[in-house]
Amino acid sequence: MSHDSTAAPETAARKLAGRRRKEIVAVLLFSGGPIFESSIPLSVFGIDRQDAGVPRYRLLVSAGEEGPLRTTGGLELTAPHGLEAIARAGTVVVPAWRSITSPPPQEALEALRRAHEEGARIVGLCTGAFVLAAAGLLDGRPATTHWMYAPTLAKRYPSVHVDPRELFVDDGDVLTSAGTAAGIDLCLHVVRTDHGNEAAGALARRLVVPPRRTGGQERYLDRSLPEEIGADPLAEVVAWALEHLHEQFDVETLAARAYMSRRTFDRRFRSLTGSAPLQWLITQRVLQAQRLLETSDYSVDEVAGRCGFRSPVALRGHFRRQLGSSPAAYRAAYRARRPQAERHQGSDGLPNTPGAVPSGPAHQHGHPGHPGQAPAALHPDTPVPHQSRRTAAANSLGGPPLAASASSGDPAREPREAYAQARASVPGQRSAP
């Protein structure tokens, strides 16, 4: 899934400064950045593939700070250019930023602002969106980032319209993508925008990747969230909700436990997570259902009851919307991918029983839906010890926020809403064909 929008009038009117060239792409690297994400724009824009029908770009690899630049595995990189090279680029790409809690260097932010003012296209891959946001380039705009960091981006920069569902968002002269593979999607989209489908298709064949991916980030979402959320008092209420997912309760129940009105609770919850509490609750129930389908022999009707859904019909509807398949089809596909021996044996070598959740390391990490990598789950009938509630909440507050624009009640809210309404009238597309 992608969000390709026609540029706003003021964006369309901005022309590339005379000293900048459309075919020049500058990639801005920082110390501490992961090498995989950093290498994506280098591979797409830095290799001559004219023999395959891919127009050539001129690549300028620029250091955003003093080197040497350290990256994954202790490697050290030396960029051939500094920030001055950005002044010639028609496109500036910022790969994943080293830490969502660290402010980027001011000199680099100023260079990005100047490039944008002079008409350059600015691209942020994965957590590179945090650099663009720190530069003020995402204010009032739609954007995305890795689903795990979307709530933090929405909370820290409330004027940014964060949508964690998208693989990438094209807002004209500012573009952002989700995690690693989505960076490839966005770079291919840039080539497609510049040179058409044939060129992008030829490049995709060389990279051995789909020219366009359908769907979004929803299928990869889990309950992780940066640790800063876990210190909030609201985490106690969230921990209670996770303990009682097998019971039928609503957001009003959570608001009452927080001693807040529904309206205040909604606002507070959004400011912390970037997600509406009702959507968060539904998502947690679906995730619990997903785990039970993977690790137990309960029927779909029993799974619905143990996850707090009022009926199996409600489970099927929400499950299909979030994961793209029915519960029965999901279980069948999951089991078909697992070796026969694993279906009757947990990661600790003991047989699985109905409702049992494997506790080995392979089940405590990774994304839901991958064989042997289901996140550690709480059995619906097993209470969480009191001392672990805040930890559980810290690992779950950031469930899939399907509308992650933070609403904090600040004076900027009305302009943002007006902007959203204006954007709705602009032609564009959300799903890549």
Sequence and secondary structure as in RCSB ss.txt:
>XXXX:A:sequence
MSHDSTAAPETAARKLAGRRRKEIVAVLLFSGGPIFESSIPLSVFGIDRQDAGVPRYRLLVSAGEEGPLRTTGGL
ELTAPHGLEAIARAGTVVVPAWRSITSPPPQEALEALRRAHEEGARIVGLCTGAFVLAAAGLLDGRPATTHWMYA
PTLAKRYPSVHVDPRELFVDDGDVLTSAGTAAGIDLCLHVVRTDHGNEAAGALARRLVVPPRRTGGQERYLDRSL
PEEIGADPLAEVVAWALEHLHEQFDVETLAARAYMSRRTFDRRFRSLTGSAPLQWLITQRVLQAQRLLETSDYSV
DEVAGRCGFRSPVALRGHFRRQLGSSPAAYRAAYRARRPQAERHQGSDGLPNTPGAVPSGPAHQHGHPGHPGQAP
AALHPDTPVPHQSRRTAAANSLGGPPLAASASSGDPAREPREAYAQARASVPGQRSAP
>XXXX:A:secstr
 EEEE   HHHHH    TT EEEEEEEEE TT  HHHHHHHHHHHSS  GGGT    EEEEEESSSS EE GGG 
EE  SB GGGGGGEEEEEE   S TTS   HHHHHHHHHHHHTT EEEE TTHHHHHHHTTTTTTSEE   TTTH
HHHHHH TTSEE TT SEEE SSEEEE SHHHHHHHHHHHHHHHH HHHHHHHHHHHTS SS  S SGGG  S  
 GGGGGSTHHHHHHHHHHTTTS   HHHHHHHTT  HHHHHHHHHHHHSS HHHHHHHHHHHHHHHHHHH    H
HHHHHHTT SSHHHHHHHHHHHHSS HHHHHHHHHHHS HHHHTS TTSS   TT    SGGGTSS TTSTT   
    TTS   GGGHHHHHHTTTTS  SS       TTHHHHHHHHHHHHTS EESS  
